[in-house]
Amino acid sequence: MQALALQINQSRNLSRAPLHLFIAAPNAFTFLLGQRQPSLGKTTLYEFDFEGAHGGGYKTSLSLPV
């Protein structure tokens, strides 16, 4: 996990553009990634609207830092 966060951080060093994540992974992975979030910079997470209650598709669920 630490290697992934470091790789993302190094690839974004020049532009520091916001990171957009669409994660389909176990909760343990997302928890550990969240612990490394400060080093990732501005990050936006998305979730899929499976029920179609909000028009379907992906919607922003959380932008970090808060």
C-alpha positions in Angstrom: 0.0 0.0 0.0 2.8 2.4 0.9 4.5 1.7 -2.5 1.2 2.5 -4.3 0.8 5.8 -2.5 4.4 6.7 -3.2 4.1 5.9 -6.9 0.9 8.0 -7.2 2.6 10.8 -5.3 5.7 10.7 -7.5 3.7 10.7 -10.8 1.7 13.7 -9.6 4.6 15.8 -8.3 4.8 18.1 -11.3 1.1 19.0 -11.9 -0.5 18.3 -8.5 -3.8 18.0 -10.4 -6.6 16.5 -8.2 -6.7 12.7 -8.1 -10.0 11.1 -9.1 -10.6 7.6 -7.7 -13.2 5.1 -8.8 -12.5 2.2 -6.5 -13.8 -1.4 -6.7 -11.8 -3.0 -4.0 -12.1 -4.5 -0.5 -12.8 -2.1 2.3 -9.5 -2.9 3.9 -7.7 -1.6 0.8 -9.7 1.6 0.8 -9.1 2.1 4.5 -5.3 1.7 4.1 -5.3 4.0 1.1 -7.2 6.6 3.2 -4.5 6.5 5.8 -2.1 7.6 3.1 -4.4 10.3 1.7 -2.4 13.3 3.0 0.5 12.3 0.8 -1.8 12.0 -2.2 -3.0 15.6 -2.1 -6.5 16.7 -3.2 -8.5 13.5 -3.9 -12.1 13.0 -5.1 -13.8 9.7 -4.6 -16.8 8.5 -6.6 -19.5 5.9 -6.1 -21.9 4.3 -8.6 -25.6 5.0 -8.2 -26.8 1.3 -8.7 -30.4 2.1 -7.8 -30.6 5.0 -10.3 -32.0 7.2 -7.5 -29.9 10.1 -8.7 -29.9 9.6 -12.5 -27.5 6.6 -12.5 -23.8 6.6 -13.2 -21.0 7.8 -11.0 -21.5 10.6 -8.5 -18.9 12.4 -6.2 -19.1 10.9 -2.8 -16.2 12.6 -1.0 -13.5 15.2 -1.7 -10.4 15.2 0.5 -9.0 17.1 2.3 -12.4 18.0 3.8 
